[in-house]
Amino acid sequence: FAQEGAYDFLESWCRHTNTRAPIQITNAVRIFTGQPPVLAAFPVWIMTGITQKTWSGNITDSPLLGNDARNKLADSDVKLLTTSEKAQQREALFRRLIHTGENLTLISRPELDDEGRPVAESPFMQKFREDMTEWRIEQAKSEPEGISILLGGDGFTFPEIDPEGKTKRDIPLIMKKARTVGASDIHELLLCPFLWWQKRQAKIYERDSELASAVDWGNMLHKYWECVWRRYRDDMTASGDMFTHIASQEWQKLTNSKELPEEYANFHRLIADTRLRRKLESIAFRVKRLADVQAKILDGLHEAGYVHREILLEEDAHLKTTFEGVTFLGQCDRIEILTDPNGNETAFIADYKTGTGETSEDSTKIASYWWDTKTLGKFAKGLQLSVYAALFERCDLSGVYVLGLESGKISGTISQPAEDVFKPYASKKFGGTMTERIDEGNYAMECAVRVLENGEFSPVYDAKLCQYCKIKSLCRKGEFRGKLTEDSDSED
């Protein structure tokens, strides 16, 4: 289903595309004052100053040597190139440089010199155009090759499309509805259904050009914290000092690039790559800071009369419920089951983020969305934690919170009396109650069902996710929606 749906969408997208999304500005342009590196290639290549003087094959070193020079070279194996041979080499280099442009090559030349006199065109350019004309004639006689959905009838161009009537993007309409949604995906599904459909249903991603993406670092750190807590739960009455000691030992095991333990084997490339050393040093500082915060929280809970009973980690901290035929799943990083000072069983749900805690807790405005039947105006909390709270049914929940690696702070909702333990390490004031969290999570799942049942996964072009999204070329944001320049005062 995923392959067929993705192919159908790509075919429709290719047939109706008549403009290209703008390329990124950062690292988009490189300037060479001389010849580029060998085998260099760029999407667009611009060659300037192609004149008879610069690219004519006119070689200043003449091969016509005198008798004395010829006598000195008579016994050697030196081969002197003729003028025509040198011109052929220059022409070969010229044609190689033209092919430096993978998609487009632009060639320019001045028509007049500094004195206002006409400048002759390079004979290489004239010969190249003649060869290209012959090639086009031969290609037109043969059948077009390649992927048929990407080519027009003549094998070279897209079919002509009248831009006046082209104002609508293609929106994937899926007849077979999705029946499973993860708690971590509900935020994307409600904020931009198109992004969720591309990633989770069509399985389409744009290639990441980074050496190591945030996902790579996130996976490594999630595994690290899982190993730390797995060791700590062997003695859940241990102090915070013991927790920091375990965290320090685990970090030394992880960063041992010569011999990584089996649980960290997948991250050998990140650890061993010297180009990532500065990034790793920065993460080491933040990991230690976050370990200290968790150690102080442990000591605070124990001093307040809380006693750990269980610590469920990612492999067994699974949450699940079915709502109107759709299954919602939650896989928490950690669930701590404790008895409170009154002897009642309670729980805390924790989740790790490589960014700041408050970023994941930013409100999601939904006032103008068609699926918002209750007109709440916005979700007040981070949806992932709210859905976790709604899915958890074992006992009363005292807290759901995010540990932000970048800030070294926590963010979420903590109920009394535990709130006093967590408050010194919060990035901002805890707001709302667990009841409000649960209600918001249930409503988020209700809205998600409404989106799935409708089957229309349209993009949202003013969503906060746009600044981080990596599939803008697929949703084609900006092609039909104009953007104001910074110095523009117009509101049209």
VENHUGI-V307850 format. One record per helix or strand of 2 or more residues. SS is the DSSP state (~ for helix, > for strand). FROM is the first residue (numbers start at 1). LEN is the number of residues. If there is no record, write none. Layout:
SS;FROM;LEN, SS;FROM;LEN
This chain:
~;2;15, >;42;6, ~;67;6, ~;83;16, >;101;7, ~;123;19, ~;148;3, ~;163;3, >;180;3, ~;183;9, ~;193;9, ~;214;22, ~;240;15, ~;262;11, ~;274;30, >;307;7, >;318;6, >;326;6, >;334;6, >;345;9, ~;357;4, >;364;2, >;378;2, ~;383;9, >;396;9, >;409;6, ~;419;7, ~;434;21, ~;464;4, ~;472;4
